[in-house]
Amino acid sequence: SDLFQIGIKSQAHYNARIDELTMKSLLLISVLAALSLQADAIFKDTASNILSTLADKISQTSDNKSLLTCECGRPKSTTTRIINGVRTSLEGPFSSFVQVVNTTDQRITCSGFIVTPQHIVTAAHCAKIFGTSAAHLGIVAGNPYYEYRTGKITKYTQKIDVTQAFMANYTGEGNRADDIAVLVLAKPLQFNRMVSRACLPRESEDLGGQQGRIAGWGGIVDDAVYLEDQITEGKVTILSAEKCNKYWQLIPAENPKQICVVSQRKTQQRANEGDSGAPVLWYDESIERYVAVGIVSYGLEDRTFNYPRVNTKVGEYLSFINSIVESTSSEQTCSKR
């Protein structure tokens, strides 16, 4: 039968590298074939071997997922090519990025990132001007373009109002510590190719010297005070608060609540105006996923490319984030187990 021939061909090539969807398809074929009344003993042995091998391969493919509490931090690299940043798409690690907008005119006020289908994390100074009632505050997900300027959206674009904004102990007066907010959406996001959640760190870690990635809609020209037409990305080095404070003395970074990032001087990429609230992503090789370890808070908007920008350290606010998520929904955040 045709089913028998498919089984034989599958055995001849079962050692070839195939993706998880193909493996599952072949697994289903083998099961159906083995149950067929016309299948003889030889074929049943063949199907059994294929079944065993494919099950092993699926298990190996799922190993990294089993290290996560739920799926997050897509590792796929972007396929299109922030001062001197490069345009990017919202695929892969940047699919958790959202625009935080004023719903009266859809202008971007900040960036943010998805932690559950109904919760966004951003900087507190981005939400403070709208108050805890979040009047006229909304988000746009799944759109790499700045619609207000370009008129462009994608089939993945979702616009949702914010119903509540929870801020830590941020005051913005005298220091910038606790610059973090959790936004509750009026309805859940639908995850798709350009919309997914970020992984949160399991705990607060010392990532000084590690490489990170940033992105946002901030201007990519020196002293920019405008927003770009499309999201741009850049690479940075993460600094500890101690090293950061060699630069920031008037408003020092508070250890352990804050970390800094500095541009890689050869490329001179860093966060700029409009990137507040965006995550700093770090690639955790143990789970092969990107983790949101920082939230862009403040920095100098000038030509000093190697001047660090201060970020809220996400790992220090896990209890705050999870308490808001649990008290406002049945959702959960995702992290390494």
Secondary structure, DSSP 8 states (H G I E B T S, - for coil): -HHHHHHHHHHHHTTS---HHHHHHHHHHHHHHHH-TT--HHHHHHHHHHHHHHHHHHHHHHHHHHTBSSS-S-----S---TT-EE--SSGGGGGEEEEEETTTTEEEEEEEEEETTEEEE-HHHHHTTTTTTTTEEEEES--B-HHHH----TT-EEEEEEEEEE-S---SS--TT--EEEEESS----BTTB---BB-SS----TT-EEEEEEEE--STT--SEEEEEEEEEEEEE-HHHHTTT-SSS---TTTEEEEEE-TTT-----TT-TT-EEEEEETTTTEEEEEEEEEE---SS-TTS-EEEEEGGGGHHHHHHHHHHH-S----BB-
